[in-house]
Amino acid sequence: MEGMKVETVVVGALETNCYLVYCETTLECAVIDPGADSGKIFRAVADKGLKPVVLIDTHGHVDHVGANKDIKDHFDIPLMIHEADVPMLRNTLLSVIASLLGAKASPDPDSFLHEGDEIRFGESCLHVMHTPGHSPGSVSLKGEGLLLSGDTLFCGGVGRTDLPGGSWDDLVRSIQERIFTLDGQTKVYPGHGPATSVDQEKNENPYVL
């Protein structure tokens, strides 16, 4: 099996990491967390010659879903999110920062993400891990040697839990019992900021030491 590749497109005023995760052999691609700047995402897809086949939201906050409509309409691909975050998805424009991000009302999901699901594109596969805390339906996506952690875990930080549906206890449990049990060399791609690794966060992250 050829390797899975990750292209990062930083979008919007909150500098959300939209990820284009693709199969090196077929160039089939998952678009993950298109929070804003759909034109920038379109250009990145075209520059790499990618073929988007699925759209995934790691959670329902507007800075991660604000360009769902543009991406789904442009590529005609299914949208997936955990069912617990669908209420947020349906209230995208109620967020106080929606206008700042140029967000559009999101379409309803075509299907729901569940713990243990496999999302295949080309010869690559992402495994769904339910990692609540930042939001009830937050998920992380595990591939070979990598993890897309959404806003659960950052380089040197963790997701906030003071928004509706957030839970500090759930967040810590998700990190310590799920993410920190992965191989230490696993590269972690967070929803904002630079990439890190499981070992680096286990050893240095002040919020979960």
Buried (B, 14 or more C-beta within 10 A) or exposed (E): EEBBBBBEBBBBEBEBBBBBBBBEEBBBBBBBBBBBBBEBBBEBBEEBEBBBBBBBBBBBBBBBBBBBBBBBEBBEBBBBBBEBBBEBBBBBEEBEBBEBBBBBBBBEBEEBBEEEBEBEBBBBBBBBBBBBBBBBBBBBBBBEEBBBBBBBBBBBBBBBBEEEBBBBEBBBBBBEEBBBEBEEEBBBBBBBBEBBBBBBBBEEBEBBE
